[in-house]
Amino acid sequence: MKISARNVLKGKIVEVTKGATTSHVRIDVGGTIVTASITNEAVEDLGLVKGMSASAVIKSSDVMIAVD
């Protein structure tokens, strides 16, 4: 599969929490946790479960960073 996103973070799913319509999928990427909000349908279609390898794909034309 080819994608145009520039930021692909490979890791392992550590938690999947389903809500009414949206799930939060937490991925451990080298000790840093990245959380994705995706539909429950997408979780089912992809078969996402704790312990499996997954990649967080970040696609955005603008990323803002704030510092204290």
Secondary structure, DSSP 8 states (H G I E B T S, - for coil): -----SEEEEEEEEEEEE-SSEEEEEEEETTEEEEEEEEHHHHHHHT--TT-EEEEEE--S-------
